[in-house]
Amino acid sequence: MSAQIPTDLTGRLKRNHLVRTLGRRVKTAAALLRWHFRAFSDLVAPDALSGRRRLLVIYDFSSQPFSIGDILVIQEASLVLRQVAGVDRVDLALV
């Protein structure tokens, strides 16, 4: 006996793989769109730039060496600056 899979089962397996792959890509795209809508909703809202201040913190990996605690130090420093300066939101950009 050979260990061949019947063709109808092979077709179903290939179709299921395609559906799973497509489903993963749709979920990823939906999550990315959801993040963009949340991140940029302040720009299009009627009261978007009405006095809410934001702090942009940029961490450039090409000019600074990376170690385990760097991200935590950057986050801690940004939260201290937020409190001192009275900023409403902090945006972290890891480049």
C-alpha contacts under 8 A as a table, 3 or more apart, distances in Angstrom:
res1	aa1	res2	aa2	distance
5	I	9	L	6.65
5	I	10	T	6.44
6	P	9	L	5.48
6	P	10	T	6.40
7	T	10	T	4.97
7	T	11	G	6.12
8	D	11	G	5.12
8	D	12	R	6.29
9	L	12	R	5.03
9	L	13	L	6.15
10	T	13	L	5.05
10	T	14	K	6.20
11	G	14	K	5.20
11	G	15	R	6.11
12	R	15	R	4.99
12	R	16	N	6.03
13	L	16	N	5.10
13	L	17	H	6.21
14	K	17	H	5.12
14	K	18	L	6.24
15	R	18	L	5.04
15	R	19	V	6.17
16	N	19	V	5.01
16	N	20	R	6.10
17	H	20	R	5.12
17	H	21	T	6.09
18	L	21	T	5.14
18	L	22	L	6.02
19	V	22	L	5.11
19	V	23	G	5.91
20	R	23	G	4.99
20	R	24	R	6.16
21	T	24	R	5.21
21	T	25	R	6.36
22	L	25	R	5.16
22	L	26	V	6.19
23	G	26	V	5.11
23	G	27	K	6.16
24	R	27	K	5.12
24	R	28	T	6.16
25	R	28	T	5.07
25	R	29	A	6.12
26	V	29	A	5.10
26	V	30	A	6.05
27	K	30	A	5.08
27	K	31	A	6.13
28	T	31	A	5.15
28	T	32	L	6.18
29	A	32	L	5.08
29	A	33	L	6.15
30	A	33	L	5.11
30	A	34	R	6.03
31	A	34	R	5.02
31	A	35	W	6.16
32	L	35	W	5.13
32	L	36	H	6.24
33	L	36	H	5.02
33	L	37	F	6.12
34	R	37	F	5.19
34	R	38	R	6.26
35	W	38	R	5.19
35	W	39	A	5.99
36	H	39	A	5.04
36	H	40	F	5.89
36	H	41	S	7.99
37	F	40	F	5.43
37	F	41	S	5.51
38	R	41	S	5.38
38	R	42	D	7.97
39	A	42	D	7.21
40	F	43	L	5.46
40	F	44	V	7.12
41	S	44	V	5.48
41	S	45	A	5.99
41	S	48	A	7.92
42	D	45	A	5.27
42	D	47	D	7.70
42	D	48	A	4.67
42	D	49	L	7.44
43	L	48	A	5.21
43	L	49	L	7.07
44	V	48	A	6.32
45	A	48	A	4.86
47	D	50	S	5.34
48	A	52	R	7.83
49	L	52	R	6.26
52	R	87	V	7.55
52	R	88	D	6.06
53	R	87	V	5.16
53	R	88	D	5.41
53	R	89	R	6.73
54	R	87	V	5.67
54	R	88	D	5.81
54	R	89	R	4.73
54	R	90	V	5.67
54	R	91	D	7.21
55	L	78	S	7.92
55	L	82	R	7.18
55	L	87	V	6.60
55	L	89	R	6.25
55	L	90	V	4.71
55	L	91	D	6.05
56	L	90	V	6.03
56	L	91	D	4.82
56	L	92	L	6.08
56	L	93	A	7.31
57	V	78	S	6.97
57	V	90	V	7.32
57	V	91	D	6.10
57	V	92	L	4.90
57	V	93	A	6.07
58	I	92	L	6.06
58	I	93	A	4.71
58	I	94	L	6.01
58	I	95	V	7.10
59	Y	74	I	7.90
59	Y	92	L	7.70
59	Y	93	A	6.20
59	Y	94	L	4.94
59	Y	95	V	6.01
60	D	63	S	5.83
60	D	64	Q	6.33
60	D	94	L	6.23
60	D	95	V	4.80
61	F	64	Q	5.30
61	F	65	P	6.50
61	F	66	F	6.63
61	F	94	L	7.38
61	F	95	V	6.03
62	S	65	P	7.50
62	S	95	V	7.87
66	F	70	D	6.61
67	S	70	D	5.61
68	I	71	I	7.23
69	G	72	L	5.28
69	G	73	V	6.22
70	D	73	V	5.10
70	D	74	I	6.15
71	I	74	I	5.10
71	I	75	Q	6.11
72	L	75	Q	5.05
72	L	76	E	6.04
73	V	76	E	5.07
73	V	77	A	6.07
74	I	77	A	5.16
74	I	78	S	6.08
75	Q	78	S	5.12
75	Q	79	L	6.22
76	E	79	L	5.20
76	E	80	V	6.29
77	A	80	V	5.09
77	A	81	L	6.17
78	S	81	L	5.03
78	S	82	R	6.02
78	S	90	V	7.02
79	L	82	R	4.88
79	L	83	Q	6.25
79	L	90	V	7.59
80	V	83	Q	5.17
80	V	84	V	6.15
81	L	84	V	5.08
81	L	85	A	5.82
81	L	87	V	7.95
82	R	85	A	5.42
82	R	86	G	5.64
82	R	87	V	4.88
82	R	88	D	7.18
82	R	89	R	7.42
82	R	90	V	7.03
83	Q	86	G	5.23
83	Q	87	V	6.77
87	V	90	V	7.53
